[in-house]
Amino acid sequence: MSEQVRIAIAGAGGRMGQTLIEAVLATPDLALGAAIDVASCGLIGRDAGERFGRATGVIVGSDVASAIGAADVLIDFTRPAGTMVQIATCAKAGVAAVIGTTGLSQPDRRALDDFARAIPIVYAPNMSVGVTVLTKLVEIAAQRLGNDYDIEIVEMHHRAKIDAPSGTALMLGQAAAAGRRITLDQHAVRGRDGITGARQTGDIGFASLRGGTMTGDHSVIFAGAMERIELTHRAEDRTMFAQGAIKAALWARDKKPGLYSMADVLGLKDF
């Protein structure tokens, strides 16, 4: 690409924001255009590359409109309320967006659909290339194994994670439901407790574990009468999410308006 793609990073002061900044600075085809966070963030007014020993000339600020105006693509791994404000601003400015925020509500998802009429948006609760491939494998397995195999999804994250099940677990559940041609909302079972009765055929179960500092583990278990198949992904470092987001940003820049996924980015939609 002859011209660098300018990236705005939302949540610049957070762990993921810092990982994204470092990844952008290490990618020749990208330039850090802006870095934003809430006004109370300790990095406000400081150079975005300070923690990496680099002077970028990009000062961390809290003005969303100014930041997005300095970018070709926004990358946002923050929280739903902030994400929706930032995406609305992107839609007005005609700036593409890559969204890895988890915990979006149904109204938030509908708003993304609306904004995607104006700009290209890549939305994935997990930007990992490996998880994207895993999601496709789960869909295929659910389709081929059918209701003779019970599906359980187990995830574990660090103690500070605020939503459960994780966005990735729900994405895997959606893939399993798609494979079976059912609606996840009508078949999901979360956090069993007490006298629950026997498991219902077709249920997709979720279990969420929290503790320590681990980045994230996800397992999809297909339990049959005499055998069990387990598809597992273990995240070892947040850098992999940043690398996926960078692939998405480079891919999205010149795309037509629409709501895309990492499966689109990796060409897996018709696999």
N, C-alpha and C positions, 0 to 999 in steps of 0.2 A: 504494500500500500504506500503510495507516494507521500501521503500526508498523514501525520500522526492524528489519532483519534483522541480528542480531549475528554477526559473522564472527570466527573464530579463524584466525590465519595461522601455519602451521608453517614452520620454516626462516626465521624473521623476520630473521635477520642476513645471509642470502645475497642475491645480486643479484635473484633472482626474488622472494624474500620481501619485500625492500624495495619492489620494483615493485608487488607486491600490496597492501602497506600503503598506499602512496601512492594507488593506485586506489580502495581502499575509502574512504579519507578524502575522496576527491573525489566520491563517489557518495551523493547525498542519502538514498536508500532503505536504505543500509547504515550500520552502526555497528561500529567496531572493538571486539570484545569481549575478545580476548586475542591475545597474540603469544608464540610459544614457539620455543626453539631448544635445542641441546645446551648442557650446563653450561659448556663451554669457550668459548662464543660471547662475543665482546667486548661485545655489547649487553645481556647479562644484567644485570638490575637498573636498566636505563635506560629512559626513556620511549620507547615504540615510534615516536613521531612526531618524535623528536629531530633526525634527519637532515633533516627537512623543515621545521624551525623551528616545530614545533607541539607543544604540550603536550596529550597525549590523555588522560593519567591511566591509560593502560594500560602497565604495566611488563612488559618482556620477561622471561619466566621459563622454567624448564625442567620444571615440573610439568605433565605432559600432562593428567592427570585434572582439575586445577583449571581449566586453560585451556579444555578442552572443555566443562566444566560452565558456563562463562560465555558459551557461544555457541549459536547456532541451526544454524550450518553451519561446518564446518572446510574450509579450502582448503589443500591440501598438494601442494607441488611439490618434495619433498625427495628422499630416497633410499629404496630399497625397504625396508630393515630398519626405519627410523624410521616410514615410512608404515604398515607393517603393525601396528606397536604403536599408532599413533594411530587407525587405523581400528577396531581391536579395542576401543579405549576409546570411540570414537564409538558402536559397536554396543551396548555396555553402557549408555551414557547416553542412547541414542535421539536422537543428534545426526546430522543429514545430513552428507554429505561430498562434496567435489569434489576429485578426484585427478588431477593432471597429472604425477605421477612416472613416469619412464621406466625401463626395465630390469627390470620386474617379471618374475619367473620364473613357470613354469607353476604351481608350488605356490602362489605369491602370488596368481595369478589365480583359482585355485580357492578360496582363502581369501576373496577379494573376493566371489565368488558366495555363500559362506556368510554373510558379514557383511551382504550385501544382502538377506538374508531378514528382517533386523531393521530396517534403515534404507535410505533412498534414497541411492545412491552414483552420482555422475556420474564416470565414468572415461574419460579420453581422453589418450593420450600427447601430443596437441597440441590445445590449447584454442582455437586460432585459428578464427574464423568462416570465413575464406578457405580454410584447410586442410580444414575439414569439408565445404565445398562441393566442393573439389578431390577429396576422397575419393569422393564420390558420382559425380563425372564419370569418375573412373578405373574405378569398377565398371561404369558404363554402357558406356564405351569398350571395356573388356575383353570384355564380353558381346557387343557388336555386331561387334567386329573379329575375334574368334575366334583360333584358333591360327595363322592366316596372318601374324599380326603378333607379333614377339618383344617381350617386355616387359623393360625394364631400368630400375631405380630408382637414381638417383644423388643422394646427399646430401652436403652440406658444412656443418660446424659449427666453432665456435671450438676452439682448441687444448686447452682445459681439459675438454672433454666426455669422459666416462669410458666411455660405452657405444657400441657400434657393431654393426650398423646402428642408426641412431636409432630411437626409438620411433615417430616419425612415418613413417619409411621402412617400417617393419614394418606399420604401420597401412595405408599405401598398398598394400603387398604383399598384405595380407589382403583389401583391397577388390578388387584385380585378381583374386585367387584366387576370391573370391566371385562375381565376374562370370563367370568361366569354370567355376564349380562344381567346383573342385578344392581340394585341401588344400595350403596354403602350405608347411607343413613338408616335404611330399613333393616339392615342385617348386622350392624356394628354392635359389639358387646364390649363395654369398657369397665375395667376395674371390678371384677366379680368379688362379692363379699357376702358372707353368711350363707344361708340355705338358698341356693340359686336354682335348684332343680337341674335336671339333665341338660346337657348341651343340645341346642336345637340344630338340626341339619341346615346347613347354609350359613350359619353364623360366621362372622369374621371377628375374632377376639383380639383385644389389645391389652397389653400390660406395660406399664411405664415404671421404670426404676430411676432413682436419682441419687447421686452421691459422688464425692470426690471431685476430681477435675477433668474427668475423661471427656473427650470431644464428642463422641457419640457412637453407639453400636446399635445395629438394627438386624433382627433376624425374622424371617418369615418361615414359619413351620407348617408343612403340609403333612398332617398326621393321618395315615391310613390304618387299616385293620392290622396289618402285619409289617408295616414299614413306615419310616418317617423321612421326609426330605426337608432339609434346612438350607435356605439361601441366606447368607450372612454378609453384611458389610461392616467393617470396623474402620472408623475414621481415626487416624493417628495424629493429624495436625490440621489446623484451620486453613493452612495454605492451599489444600486441595479445593476447598470451596472457592477461594479467591481465584485459582487458576480456571475453574469452570466459569466463574463470572466474567473473567477476561475473555474467554472464548465467546461467551454470549454477547459481550459488548462489541467485540470486533464483528461478529456476525450480524448484530441487530442494526448497526449504524445506518445501513442503506436499504433496509427492508421496508416494505409497505406497512402501513398501520395494521395492527392486529395483535391478538394475544397469543404469544408463542410459549413453548416449553423448551426445556433442555433436549427433549427428544427431537424437536425441530432443529435445534442447533447442531445435533449430532447426526441428523438424517435417519432417525430410527422410527419415524412415524409410520412408514409403510413397510417396516421390516417384518 
